[in-house]
Amino acid sequence: MLSRLQVKNYVLIDSLEIDFPEGLVIITGQTGAGKSILLGALSLVMGSKADAAMLSEGAENCVVEAEFEVGADDEELRSTLEENEVEWDEGRLIIRRVVNRSGRSRAFVNDSPVPVTVLQGISSRLVDVHSQHQTLLLSDRKFQLEILDHYAGNAALRDECAVLWHELGAMRSEMAQLDADIARIAGEREYNEAQYRQLDAAKLRAGELAELEEEQKQLANAEEIKLGLGAVEEMFTAASCEGISLDASLKEAQKQLSKVSRYIPSAAGLAERVESCRRELDDILSEVSSLNARTDLSETRLQEVEDRMSLIYGLMHKHSCTDEAQLIGCRDRLTEALFDSTRLEERRGELAGRIADTASRLDAAADRLHNAREKAAGGFAESITGSIRSLELPYAVFEVILEDIPVGAYGRDAVMFRFSATGRNAVDVAKCASGGEMSRIMLSLKAMMARFTNMPTMIFDEIDTGVSGSVADKMGSMICSMGSYMQVFAITHLPQVAAKGSAHYLVSKEIDPAASKAVSTIKKLSAEQRVLEVARMLSGSVLTDAAIANAKALLNE
């Protein structure tokens, strides 16, 4: 339950802190006094949208803080807090919202910062607010379905349907993408096959182009190369003017130095060096001769090499590649693309089986949910009919009609509430009920929901609009009875309702002479003050003895 509310710098509220008891809490005040402002402050702390316009004139920020007493055994709430790293304070929950001048806000739960979405999730388990215009929900089929499911206890079945529906939707989206990919590959197959065949026929090898370029250079200059190498061979082997070759000359020099070394030892080293040079030159000559022998003057081979290079360069240009490795990668990707359709078809077959299975499970869950709704509809309608009749509509009839629709997240049912004040020819409740009848229907629905949802606090903002007299008194009694098992706030203009319950708060607007502005305040009324407030509601600004006596009578009932 809501045990304390503190508000600072919110619209016309400069500062207030108020405690609230259990049971039925009555809030009254003249039109424009600030009752809706108080409700707006509470909505802010429950996660509604923040706005810079909420700040009082000249304030740097506004702060709204609400303290709730919650059941220590509320494991779902406790789990939510733990998931968001909020300390569990054994049944005590303090929610605070701070809004600055830019309109940005911060939210805290037990002094731990949390996203606003967490406030919304928590508050939906703590408070249900019925605003003045919420009777419009009676024309909302989704709202009607939710109320019936609350009554029937269908939360688990609804969750099962929702999970299966979302799973099915995700799989159907994947199937659509697969179909698009398969169609695309089929459309591109002929082109991809031609591209692949051309690359595959090229028998590409990494590094081949560099080898071909080197060979082409040699073949294109083979004649010049052979002339040079032949000249070197001639130099090594031709006889000098004395008729001795270079090799023979070096052998003779080595021989003479060996002889001299018998007399000059250092000449032996020179002889070895000459012999080493001769051997090195002999090896060089051998390699020159080998190169000369391998140098090909074939024009045919040159043409083959140039044709091969032209092919590779053409493929590189066509596929925007810089080397053979990239061409090979392109060929491999085309291979994958050609075989992708096979894998996609396999995936499609597997997915089709899963879709069929999930659709079957969804149909079965929807059938169970339909049966549960059908079973509960009669008792639900009977309960609401009895409640409405107790509010001076003795012939009223309330019916619940289930209509088949395509299976969705909430099963395969649409629900329509039908109503007749006379008991005949019940039609869609949104089309036949007056304002007063709508208020009575909505109160009956809310009273039923309070029993089946275990909501700890419910706020009625002028749910009694459009009724008066004895009907208002009976609506007040119904709201009062709800206060026996939950905390109920009733914001009302009707004295018959205001006289119910044990706690009565008055919202008023006064002029602050120091700040030269209007401010709204709220205070708890004493027994005497309550008599005067109910009398004011009965007679207006001029209190008469009759009004005071009538007020006392209402309060003593």
C-alpha positions, 0 to 999 in steps of 0.5 A: 500500500501507499504509506507516504507521499512527498512532493516538492516543486511540482506545478502548484505544489511547493512542498508537502509530505503526507502519510496515508492509512490502510482502507478507504481514503477519501480525497475531496476539494473544489474544482481546480484545487489541485486534485488532478495535480496530486494524481499527476505527481503520483503518476510521475513517480510511477513512471509517466513521462517527465516534462519541464512544465511540471516544475514550479515557477523558479524551481531548479528541479522537482522531486516526488517520492512515494513510500510503499509497504509491500508483502515480504513474500512478493517473490516476483517483485523481489526478483525484479529488484535484484535483477536491477541491483536494488536492495530489498528492504523487507517490505519497504519500497521508496520510489523517487523521481527527480525532474530538472529544468531541461525536462530530463529525469532520474529515477531511484528505488531504495536510493538505487538509480533505475531506468524509468521502465523499471518504475513502470514495471514495479508500479503496475504491481502496486497501484491501479489508477482509474482516471475520469476518462477510463470508462472509454476503455470499455470500448477497447476489446483488448481491455475487455479480454484482459479483464475476462482473463484476470477473472479466469486466471488465464495468465499462464495460458496467455503467456504461453500463447504470446511466447509461441506466437512470437516464436512463430513470427520470428520463424516466419520472418526467417522463412520469408528471408530464406525464400527471398535468398533462394529466389535471388540465387536461382535468378543469378544461377546462370550468371554465376555458373558462367563466371565460375566455369571461366575461373575454374577453367583458368586453373589459377595458381597463386604466384603464377603471374610473377613467374610468367612475367619473369619468363616473358621477360627472358623469352622476349630478350632471349637473343640478347641474353644468348649473345651476352652469355656466349661472349662470356664463354668466349672470354673464358675459353678463347686463347690469348695472343700467346695461344694459351687460354685463361684456364691454362694461364692460371694453372701455369701461374699456380705452378710457378708460385708453388715452385717459388714457395720452396724459397719464399714460404709466403708464395704458397698462399698466393698459389692457393689463392690463384687455384681458388680463383681458377676453380671459381672461374671454372664454376662461373663458366659452367653456370654461364654455359648452363644458362646459355643452353637453357635460354630458349629462342622459341617464339611459340613459347613466348606467345603461350606465356603472353596469352596466359598473362593476358588471360589472368590480367583480363580476369583480374580486371573483370573481377576487380582483383589485384592478384591470383589469390583474390581471383581464387577467392572469387572462384571459391565464393562463386562455388559457395553461392552455387551450392548455397541454395542446397543448404538454404533448401535444407534449412527451409525444410527444417524450418518448415517442420518447426513452423508446423510444430509451433503452429500446432502447439499454438493452436492447442494453447489457443484452444485451451485458452478459448475453453478457459474463457468460455468456461469463465464467461458465464460466471463473469457475466453473472457476477458483473450483472449482480454488481450492476443491479445492486447499483439501482439498475435492477433489470440490467443484463451484462453479457460476454460474447466470444468471437473467433478470430485468426490466432494471435498473441492472445489466442483466437478470441475477441471478446465483446461486452454487451449491456442492456439496462432494461434486460432486453436486446443487449448490445455492445456496451460502448454503444448503449450505456449512458455516462452514469451506467458506464461509471457503474459498469466500470466500478463493478469491473474494477471491484472484480479485478481488485479481487482477482489481481491482488492489487494492493492499492487502487485509485478512483478518480471521480469514477462516480461521474454521472451518478447521484443520490442513492446510486452514489451512496451505493457506489460509495458502499461498494468502494468502501467494501473494497477498502476492507481488503485493499487500500482504496483512494477515492477522489470524489465530488459526491458527499455520499461517497465522501462520507464513506471510509475513515480517512478524509483528505482535503485538497485546497488552493491558496494564495501565498502572499510572500511568493504572490502565487497560488499553491495547492496543499493537502491535509487530513481532516479531523472528525469536525472538519470532515463534517463541515467538508461533507456539508459543503459538498451538500450545500455549496459555499454557504453551510446551513444547519440542514446541510451539517445535520445531513452530513452528520447523518451520512457520516454516521451511517 
